[in-house]
Amino acid sequence: MTATIVHRPTPVARRARTGAVGGAMWALLPVAWGLVSLEDTEYGSPQFVAVAAAFWLFGVLPPVLLVAGHLALRDALDGDAGRVGRVGIVTAATGLAAMALGNGI
């Protein structure tokens, strides 16, 4: 009999997967924003809360998840990225974090 070896995902792999989920959510952003508008719902109603939550989930959460993916990329490349690669990854992650902050406010 042979034993099946199950490899546990590394933290970098988990963060990379999280970044992929963020990318998929960001791709669905136009669909979420195209279906309903906050102006079409009455302020304070359950529908308003649901639409605002959907806007927040698709506008704030994906950039945060993409930041985690960028950090996983930086860790996976380690020293092979070079100075330009590291600066590019950090710059992109900083821009995504700023966008998440701006969308959340």
N, C-alpha and C positions, 0 to 999 in steps of 0.2 A: 504494500500500500504506500502511496505517496501522500505526503501532507501538502495541503494547499497553503502557500504563503500569502498572507494578506498584508499588503504594505499600507501603513497608515499614512494619510496625506500629511505633508509637511506644512508648517505655518505659511510658507511662501505659496504653496499650491492652493491653500484655502483662500488666501488674500487674492491670488490671481483669479480664482473662480468667482470671488466676490466682485472683482472688477468686471468680469464678463457679465455678471448679472446686472451690474450698473449700466454697462453699455447697452444691454438689451432693453432695460427700462428707459434709457435715454432715447433709444430708437422708437419706442412706443409713445414718447412724449407728444408728438403732433396728434396722434390718435386720441389720447386722453384730453388734450386741450381742444380738439376739434369737435368732440361730442357734445359738450355742455359748457356754458359760459357762466361765470359767477354773476354777471349782470342779469341773467335770465332767471335767477332764483331769488326768492325773498330772503332778506337778511335775517338771520337768527333761526330760520327753519331747518329741519333735519336735512333737507335737500341741499341747503347752503353749506352745512357742515360737511356733508358727504363730498360735494364738489370741491370745497376748500381742501379737504383731506387728500383727495385725488390729485389736485394741483400740487400740493406740498409733496406728496409721495413721488410724483413724477418730475418735479422741478428741483427738489432739494436732495432727495436721497440718492439719485443716480450720480451726481458729481462727487458726493462723499464716497460712494462705493468705488468710483473710478480713481479717486485719490488712493484708496487702499490698493487697487490694482497697479497703479504707478509705483507705489512703494514696494510692492512685490516684485515688479520688474527691476527696480533698482537693486533689490537684494539678490534677485536671481542672476543678474549680470555681474554683480559684485565689482571686481576690478576691470572686467572686460569691456565695460561701457565707455571707458575713456572720459576725459574731462568734459568734452562737448556733450556726450551722452548723459552723464550725470547732471550737468547743468540743464539740459533739455528736459529730463524727467522731473527734476525739482521745479523748474519753471512751469511746466504743464500742470503738475500737482498743485502748485500754489495758485495758478489761475483757476483751476477747477474748485479749489477750496473757496476762493473769493467769489466765484459764481454761486456756489451753494449758499454762502453767507448772504449774498445779495438777493437770491431768490427766496431765502427764508425770511428776510426782513420784509 
